[in-house]
Amino acid sequence: MPLLRSPGGQRPDRPPRPCGSGGTHSPEPKAGTPKDTGGRTKASVSRRAARRGPRRFTRRDVAVLSVLLGIPVLLDVAIVWGPTLASVALSFTSWDGIGDISWVGTKNYETLFTSYPQFWPAARHNLLWLAFLGLVATPFGLLLAVLIDKGVRFSRFYQSTLYMPVVLSLAVVGFIAQLVFSRDQGALNAILGDTESPTDWLGDPDLNLWMILLAAAWRHTGYVMILYLAGLKAVDSSLKEAAAIDGASETQTFFRVVFPTLRPVNVIVGVITVIEALRAFDIVYAVNKGRNGLELLSVLVTDNIIGEASRIGFGSAIAVVLLLVSMGFVVTYLVQEIRGEKNR
């Protein structure tokens, strides 16, 4: 038999609950509803905090952020932008590092472009480095990444072996190139059996640049392979399956589906390739001080600034030219990539 209830809605066999001083009873929150220390639910507290807006930073927060952001900015200005701006200013002066600084205007640049015989061969070599790394080493690294991504046997071994040169500096790669391409005791001549009239791979100006490019590409290929391999691992497999269902071949799937999705990796690889090609210095300096066919702009900067001539102003002018060439390639490439991303 159902229990009767009083007109107030309470069961007759249960005494009424005591109310507060105001005489009204506030219902308790449901079981499982979290409460804060003041008896309010966390949901109501979060709604009130949202109405108040974002939390203001305390003085301690501002001090911590200033230290964490200020120190890197100061280091960047002191190490990167400070010397860069100083080189730009010194390129218009004549200074040997000790005496007075005299203003010469654009005379250093006029001398550089008209009556400095080492400049144009060095600039041509830098462009050749860029073309070789960009058109040979980078596509080869992409090819290796695609082959390893397919899951061939011993892929881990190939990946580790090909990446190993990346951990070496270019100076060490230069010393290894000497062991391989040396005229009298090089491994290459020993393998070829050329003992009576051995080929001077590093002494012949017509050959040494290509040998050094092979050594630099050996290191650059592994770097590019790892970057593209990481990008290929992130490609959605459903895209490949959809292309296969539509009847696309494996080559068409890669160039029309997979490669366009690697646009962020392409930007990184392109910038790295330009920087590696234009800042090359230590590998040629370790071989023959960057002379006899291995002239580069970075070597000319070093020879003029810290060499016997001590022409800091003239060396700064070469450094500014190298900076402008580097920024020209990098900015142009990034602008093209950004426009292509917006047009997609």
Contacts in CASP RR format, 6 or more apart in sequence:
PFRMAT RR
TARGET T0000
AUTHOR 0000-0000-0000
METHOD contacts of the structure
MODEL  1
MPLLRSPGGQRPDRPPRPCGSGGTHSPEPKAGTPKDTGGRTKASVSRRAA
RRGPRRFTRRDVAVLSVLLGIPVLLDVAIVWGPTLASVALSFTSWDGIGD
ISWVGTKNYETLFTSYPQFWPAARHNLLWLAFLGLVATPFGLLLAVLIDK
GVRFSRFYQSTLYMPVVLSLAVVGFIAQLVFSRDQGALNAILGDTESPTD
WLGDPDLNLWMILLAAAWRHTGYVMILYLAGLKAVDSSLKEAAAIDGASE
TQTFFRVVFPTLRPVNVIVGVITVIEALRAFDIVYAVNKGRNGLELLSVL
VTDNIIGEASRIGFGSAIAVVLLLVSMGFVVTYLVQEIRGEKNR
3 11 0 8 1.000
3 12 0 8 1.000
3 13 0 8 1.000
4 12 0 8 1.000
5 11 0 8 1.000
5 12 0 8 1.000
6 12 0 8 1.000
10 16 0 8 1.000
17 25 0 8 1.000
19 25 0 8 1.000
29 35 0 8 1.000
29 41 0 8 1.000
33 41 0 8 1.000
34 41 0 8 1.000
34 42 0 8 1.000
35 41 0 8 1.000
35 42 0 8 1.000
36 42 0 8 1.000
36 45 0 8 1.000
49 55 0 8 1.000
57 65 0 8 1.000
84 323 0 8 1.000
86 316 0 8 1.000
87 316 0 8 1.000
87 319 0 8 1.000
87 320 0 8 1.000
87 323 0 8 1.000
88 316 0 8 1.000
88 320 0 8 1.000
90 101 0 8 1.000
90 312 0 8 1.000
90 313 0 8 1.000
90 316 0 8 1.000
91 108 0 8 1.000
91 109 0 8 1.000
91 313 0 8 1.000
91 315 0 8 1.000
91 316 0 8 1.000
91 317 0 8 1.000
91 319 0 8 1.000
91 320 0 8 1.000
92 103 0 8 1.000
92 104 0 8 1.000
92 105 0 8 1.000
92 106 0 8 1.000
92 108 0 8 1.000
93 101 0 8 1.000
93 102 0 8 1.000
93 103 0 8 1.000
93 104 0 8 1.000
93 105 0 8 1.000
93 313 0 8 1.000
94 101 0 8 1.000
94 102 0 8 1.000
94 103 0 8 1.000
94 104 0 8 1.000
94 107 0 8 1.000
94 108 0 8 1.000
94 311 0 8 1.000
94 313 0 8 1.000
94 314 0 8 1.000
95 101 0 8 1.000
95 102 0 8 1.000
95 312 0 8 1.000
95 313 0 8 1.000
96 310 0 8 1.000
96 311 0 8 1.000
96 312 0 8 1.000
97 310 0 8 1.000
97 312 0 8 1.000
98 310 0 8 1.000
108 313 0 8 1.000
108 314 0 8 1.000
108 315 0 8 1.000
108 316 0 8 1.000
108 317 0 8 1.000
109 317 0 8 1.000
109 321 0 8 1.000
111 314 0 8 1.000
112 119 0 8 1.000
112 314 0 8 1.000
112 317 0 8 1.000
112 318 0 8 1.000
112 321 0 8 1.000
113 119 0 8 1.000
118 295 0 8 1.000
118 300 0 8 1.000
119 297 0 8 1.000
119 300 0 8 1.000
119 318 0 8 1.000
121 293 0 8 1.000
121 295 0 8 1.000
122 295 0 8 1.000
122 296 0 8 1.000
122 297 0 8 1.000
122 299 0 8 1.000
122 300 0 8 1.000
123 297 0 8 1.000
123 325 0 8 1.000
125 209 0 8 1.000
125 293 0 8 1.000
125 294 0 8 1.000
125 295 0 8 1.000
125 296 0 8 1.000
126 277 0 8 1.000
126 278 0 8 1.000
126 280 0 8 1.000
126 296 0 8 1.000
126 297 0 8 1.000
126 322 0 8 1.000
126 325 0 8 1.000
128 209 0 8 1.000
128 213 0 8 1.000
129 213 0 8 1.000
129 216 0 8 1.000
129 277 0 8 1.000
129 278 0 8 1.000
129 280 0 8 1.000
129 296 0 8 1.000
130 273 0 8 1.000
130 274 0 8 1.000
130 277 0 8 1.000
130 278 0 8 1.000
130 329 0 8 1.000
132 213 0 8 1.000
132 217 0 8 1.000
132 277 0 8 1.000
133 213 0 8 1.000
133 216 0 8 1.000
133 217 0 8 1.000
133 220 0 8 1.000
133 273 0 8 1.000
133 276 0 8 1.000
133 277 0 8 1.000
134 270 0 8 1.000
134 273 0 8 1.000
134 277 0 8 1.000
136 217 0 8 1.000
137 216 0 8 1.000
137 217 0 8 1.000
137 220 0 8 1.000
137 221 0 8 1.000
137 224 0 8 1.000
137 273 0 8 1.000
138 220 0 8 1.000
138 221 0 8 1.000
138 224 0 8 1.000
138 269 0 8 1.000
138 270 0 8 1.000
138 273 0 8 1.000
140 217 0 8 1.000
140 221 0 8 1.000
140 224 0 8 1.000
141 221 0 8 1.000
141 222 0 8 1.000
141 224 0 8 1.000
141 225 0 8 1.000
141 228 0 8 1.000
142 224 0 8 1.000
142 225 0 8 1.000
142 228 0 8 1.000
144 158 0 8 1.000
144 162 0 8 1.000
144 221 0 8 1.000
144 222 0 8 1.000
144 225 0 8 1.000
145 224 0 8 1.000
145 225 0 8 1.000
145 226 0 8 1.000
145 227 0 8 1.000
145 228 0 8 1.000
145 229 0 8 1.000
145 232 0 8 1.000
146 228 0 8 1.000
146 232 0 8 1.000
146 254 0 8 1.000
148 155 0 8 1.000
148 158 0 8 1.000
148 159 0 8 1.000
148 225 0 8 1.000
148 229 0 8 1.000
149 229 0 8 1.000
149 232 0 8 1.000
149 233 0 8 1.000
152 158 0 8 1.000
159 225 0 8 1.000
159 226 0 8 1.000
159 229 0 8 1.000
162 221 0 8 1.000
162 222 0 8 1.000
162 225 0 8 1.000
163 222 0 8 1.000
163 223 0 8 1.000
163 225 0 8 1.000
163 226 0 8 1.000
165 173 0 8 1.000
165 218 0 8 1.000
165 219 0 8 1.000
165 222 0 8 1.000
166 219 0 8 1.000
166 222 0 8 1.000
166 223 0 8 1.000
166 226 0 8 1.000
168 176 0 8 1.000
168 219 0 8 1.000
169 282 0 8 1.000
170 216 0 8 1.000
170 219 0 8 1.000
170 280 0 8 1.000
170 281 0 8 1.000
170 282 0 8 1.000
170 283 0 8 1.000
170 286 0 8 1.000
171 282 0 8 1.000
171 283 0 8 1.000
171 285 0 8 1.000
171 286 0 8 1.000
173 215 0 8 1.000
173 216 0 8 1.000
173 218 0 8 1.000
173 219 0 8 1.000
173 283 0 8 1.000
174 212 0 8 1.000
174 215 0 8 1.000
174 282 0 8 1.000
174 283 0 8 1.000
174 286 0 8 1.000
174 287 0 8 1.000
175 286 0 8 1.000
176 215 0 8 1.000
177 202 0 8 1.000
177 211 0 8 1.000
177 212 0 8 1.000
177 215 0 8 1.000
177 283 0 8 1.000
177 287 0 8 1.000
178 202 0 8 1.000
178 286 0 8 1.000
178 287 0 8 1.000
179 186 0 8 1.000
179 187 0 8 1.000
180 186 0 8 1.000
180 187 0 8 1.000
180 188 0 8 1.000
180 215 0 8 1.000
181 188 0 8 1.000
181 201 0 8 1.000
181 202 0 8 1.000
181 208 0 8 1.000
181 211 0 8 1.000
182 189 0 8 1.000
182 201 0 8 1.000
182 202 0 8 1.000
183 189 0 8 1.000
183 198 0 8 1.000
183 199 0 8 1.000
183 200 0 8 1.000
183 201 0 8 1.000
183 202 0 8 1.000
183 203 0 8 1.000
184 198 0 8 1.000
188 201 0 8 1.000
189 195 0 8 1.000
189 198 0 8 1.000
189 199 0 8 1.000
189 201 0 8 1.000
192 199 0 8 1.000
199 207 0 8 1.000
200 207 0 8 1.000
201 207 0 8 1.000
201 208 0 8 1.000
201 211 0 8 1.000
202 208 0 8 1.000
202 211 0 8 1.000
202 212 0 8 1.000
202 287 0 8 1.000
202 288 0 8 1.000
203 288 0 8 1.000
203 292 0 8 1.000
205 292 0 8 1.000
205 293 0 8 1.000
208 287 0 8 1.000
208 288 0 8 1.000
208 292 0 8 1.000
208 293 0 8 1.000
208 294 0 8 1.000
209 293 0 8 1.000
209 294 0 8 1.000
212 283 0 8 1.000
212 284 0 8 1.000
212 287 0 8 1.000
212 294 0 8 1.000
215 283 0 8 1.000
216 276 0 8 1.000
216 280 0 8 1.000
216 283 0 8 1.000
220 273 0 8 1.000
220 276 0 8 1.000
223 272 0 8 1.000
224 269 0 8 1.000
224 272 0 8 1.000
224 273 0 8 1.000
227 265 0 8 1.000
227 268 0 8 1.000
227 269 0 8 1.000
227 272 0 8 1.000
228 262 0 8 1.000
228 265 0 8 1.000
228 269 0 8 1.000
230 265 0 8 1.000
231 262 0 8 1.000
231 265 0 8 1.000
232 258 0 8 1.000
232 262 0 8 1.000
235 258 0 8 1.000
235 261 0 8 1.000
235 262 0 8 1.000
236 261 0 8 1.000
239 257 0 8 1.000
239 258 0 8 1.000
239 261 0 8 1.000
240 253 0 8 1.000
240 257 0 8 1.000
240 258 0 8 1.000
243 252 0 8 1.000
243 253 0 8 1.000
243 256 0 8 1.000
243 257 0 8 1.000
244 253 0 8 1.000
248 256 0 8 1.000
248 257 0 8 1.000
263 337 0 8 1.000
263 341 0 8 1.000
266 337 0 8 1.000
267 333 0 8 1.000
267 334 0 8 1.000
267 337 0 8 1.000
270 333 0 8 1.000
271 330 0 8 1.000
271 333 0 8 1.000
271 334 0 8 1.000
274 326 0 8 1.000
274 329 0 8 1.000
274 330 0 8 1.000
274 333 0 8 1.000
275 326 0 8 1.000
275 330 0 8 1.000
278 297 0 8 1.000
278 298 0 8 1.000
278 322 0 8 1.000
278 325 0 8 1.000
278 326 0 8 1.000
278 329 0 8 1.000
279 298 0 8 1.000
279 326 0 8 1.000
280 296 0 8 1.000
280 298 0 8 1.000
281 296 0 8 1.000
281 298 0 8 1.000
281 299 0 8 1.000
281 302 0 8 1.000
284 290 0 8 1.000
284 294 0 8 1.000
284 296 0 8 1.000
284 299 0 8 1.000
285 299 0 8 1.000
285 302 0 8 1.000
287 294 0 8 1.000
288 294 0 8 1.000
289 299 0 8 1.000
290 296 0 8 1.000
290 299 0 8 1.000
291 299 0 8 1.000
297 318 0 8 1.000
297 321 0 8 1.000
297 322 0 8 1.000
297 325 0 8 1.000
298 322 0 8 1.000
300 315 0 8 1.000
300 318 0 8 1.000
301 315 0 8 1.000
301 318 0 8 1.000
301 319 0 8 1.000
301 322 0 8 1.000
303 309 0 8 1.000
304 311 0 8 1.000
304 312 0 8 1.000
304 313 0 8 1.000
304 314 0 8 1.000
304 315 0 8 1.000
304 318 0 8 1.000
305 311 0 8 1.000
305 312 0 8 1.000
305 315 0 8 1.000
305 316 0 8 1.000
305 319 0 8 1.000
END
